[in-house]
Structures are given as C-alpha cells and as structure tokens.
Amino acid sequence: MLAAIDATRQLIASDQGLFIREITTGKLSPHATLEDKPGNRSNDGRMHASGSLWVSTMGRKAEKQAGAIYHVAKGTVTKLFGNISIPNGICFSPDGTTGYFVDSAVNHIMQVPLDPETGLPTGEATLFSDQSGEPGDVDGSVCDAEGLIWNARWGQGAVDVYAPDGTRLRRYVVPATQSSCPAFIGARADRLMVTSAWQDMDGAARAADPLAGQTFDLGIAVNGRFEPAYRL
C-alpha cells in the first residue's frame, strides 16, 4: 500500500511496518510499527480526508481471524478492528463521516461512523451489506464524490456499485475472474481502473483466464476523487 505525502515523499505499508520513501532515491526511513506478528503482511489501505491512514494486515495464508485494521495519524498507530481474516474494502464517504471495510472471508461489507476531523470511529461498526449468500468475494473498494461505493468482486470478474443505503445498484464486467481493487484515474479522476490477480491458478486455469493478473480501464465515466495526502 502506498500513499502520497508530498511531491518528494510517499508512505509505504509493508510486512515490516510503515516507511517513508524518498521518490527520487527510493530510500526508506522507518515511520511506525503496525504489529508484532511475523506471519502477517499488509493488505489493504486508504487515506481519510483528515490526512490519517487506515491500513489492514492479514495472515500470509489467510489464517482465520489473524488480521486487523489500524488507524495511523502522524506516526501514532491505533488498532480499530481485530479478528478479521481478509480485511479489504477500506474507503470513506466524501465528507469523512463514514468508513467502510469488509472481511472477504465472510462477505460482509461494514460501515462505521467517524469523526471527520480525525478519521477515528465514534460508534460501533454495523452491517452495510450482507453478500454472504452471493457468489464471489467482496474485495477492494473506493468511494466516489457522490458517496457511491465501488467494490471489486473477486471470483466474479466484476465491479459492483452500492448506494450509501447499502443497495447494490449495478455491476460492471471485468475481463478477468479475480478482480481485486478499483481506483479512480485520469486528470479529473473520472475513469475507473481495476486490478486483477491469478492467485492459486494452475496452468489450465490461467489458460482459461488469459487476462488474469492484468489491470484494466473499464472505459466508463465516473465522478471519482483523488486520495488525500498523509499528514506528517
């Protein structure tokens, strides 16, 4: 996971913690430690409008309930949610008052009220959309300028769009089965990109899914937003 700090520096999340990266040289400087779990790695993350970061960890073999979601502000790390197997889908409403996240292992999209000044929860997380009875796994998400949540559906080759009330509005097809995370791109953030993977595919599966692992421009117009910078 990578976030901008300014024109010369980036924040990098890895299995070793958080680092500040100098863009021109690639030099890494330690910034913060997320957790002391050698079997875990970083997974998903998103910047809040306050300049704070939400970032998740999970087991390298997706061990049950091994992961967590953390809030990072100016180097201070606060654990928000634990016992998550595959934490994904982190994104925020445009006004910063609602956070979203998912556990792909149970297919629940969750929502939680936030302090827009800090990005910290002000209440309990509740169910936003129960997708446990549907095929595929809810994966990475972004929230656009209208408050619509765009979620990649792993295993279904799709990006689903949800209204702020949890209603699934529509689906866009992705030409690779393991669609993993969308992002807004273009000079005005008005296009949608989505990544894909070929995890656990053998030769036959990859032959049947030849575009697996590629990144796609879905060719649709969206009202997207650019990610805020991390505030040191």
Helices and strands as residue ranges (DSSP letters): E 2-4, E 9-14, E 17-22, E 28-32, E 40-47, E 53-59, E 67-73, E 76-84, E 87-92, E 98-103, E 108-113, E 126-130, E 137-143, E 149-154, E 158-162, E 168-173, E 178-185, E 191-197, H 203-208, E 216-221
